[in-house]
Each structure stands twice: as C-alpha cells, then as structure tokens.
Amino acid sequence: MIRAWSVIWRLAVIVGIPAGGVWAQQPKSQTGVSFDAPRAAVRMAGDIAGAGWPSRLATPSDEGQFEVLVRKEAAPVVSSRCASDYLVVRMPATMAEDAAGQAAVARKRRQYENMLAAYTADRPIHFDTFAGPYGKRLPAGKLELSGCNLFFVEPSANNR
C-alpha cells in the first residue's frame, strides 16, 4: 500500500497536480477578459430578438443559463472570424440537483438581474468573461476569438 501511494505521489508531481489537490482553485483563465460595454452596445432580455438572434436564452433557464449580445467593437477582443455584428456571451448552465447547485443558479440569476437593472437604467454593463476553447492570446496580449462566443465567468459564493 505504501508503494502504491509513493507511485501516485510521484505521478502527481510529474503531471503537475496542484498542492491543494485536483480540486484546488485554478488560476484565472488564460482567455479571460473583463470590460464595461455602453448600454447602446448591448442587447439583452426581449431586445435580443430585435438583433435577429433567437430569444430562447434571453432570460435565465431553470439551470441559470442565459445569453447577452454585445457589439463586437465594444469588446476588447479580436473577432475577425465572427460574421455577426454581435458577440454572444453565455452563462453556462448548472444542474440544480442539490443545495450547492441551487445556490449557484441563484447567484447566476442575481447576476442577470443586476445586469438587467443597469441595462434598463441605460448604464454601462460589466462583463467578466472567458473564451475557453474559442480563444487564444496573441503575442501582443490581445484575445483572439475563433468565432462569436464568450462565456461569463460564473459568480462564486464569495461574490454574491
């Protein structure tokens, strides 16, 4: 048994598992970008359909998933491969099968409501996003998208 743990520990060191374990908080995404967009550059809620975009996720689903459109020129990213005038910023879904999932969905709904309040009051909208597999950093540091997609950084329990 001791030999097995020794092998596992050595493997963990080789593959680079963080000291806090596999589930330790990872560093901020290499494709992360935060920005404020003027209200005129954003479409959300019922206004999404007016941009020619399906309104299925214009408001949060039961899993907290929603979409907001932001004009490409308002986001500090390179999106030359996106044929649309808008980038789609999507909040990922969370299965609300337990208390932790329900709390995560509630945080997402609060984030949506806060954004909608700013939108309705004609104030700039703040975006904390990442591109995941749809983006890469250019040598100059700017984020380049392979399409029109960004994702919201999910609000943590610490950022209620």
Rosetta blueprint (number, residue, H / E / L):
1 M L
2 I H
3 R H
4 A H
5 W H
6 S H
7 V H
8 I H
9 W H
10 R H
11 L H
12 A H
13 V H
14 I H
15 V H
16 G L
17 I L
18 P L
19 A L
20 G L
21 G L
22 V L
23 W L
24 A L
25 Q L
26 Q L
27 P L
28 K L
29 S L
30 Q L
31 T L
32 G E
33 V E
34 S E
35 F E
36 D E
37 A E
38 P L
39 R H
40 A H
41 A H
42 V E
43 R E
44 M L
45 A H
46 G H
47 D H
48 I H
49 A H
50 G H
51 A H
52 G L
53 W L
54 P L
55 S L
56 R L
57 L L
58 A L
59 T L
60 P L
61 S L
62 D L
63 E L
64 G L
65 Q L
66 F E
67 E E
68 V E
69 L E
70 V E
71 R E
72 K H
73 E H
74 A H
75 A L
76 P L
77 V E
78 V E
79 S L
80 S L
81 R L
82 C L
83 A L
84 S L
85 D L
86 Y E
87 L E
88 V E
89 V E
90 R E
91 M E
92 P L
93 A L
94 T L
95 M L
96 A L
97 E L
98 D L
99 A H
100 A H
101 G H
102 Q H
103 A H
104 A H
105 V H
106 A H
107 R H
108 K H
109 R H
110 R H
111 Q H
112 Y H
113 E H
114 N H
115 M H
116 L H
117 A H
118 A H
119 Y H
120 T H
121 A L
122 D L
123 R L
124 P L
125 I E
126 H E
127 F E
128 D E
129 T E
130 F E
131 A L
132 G H
133 P H
134 Y H
135 G E
136 K E
137 R E
138 L L
139 P L
140 A L
141 G L
142 K L
143 L E
144 E E
145 L E
146 S L
147 G L
148 C L
149 N E
150 L E
151 F E
152 F E
153 V L
154 E L
155 P L
156 S L
157 A L
158 N L
159 N L
160 R L
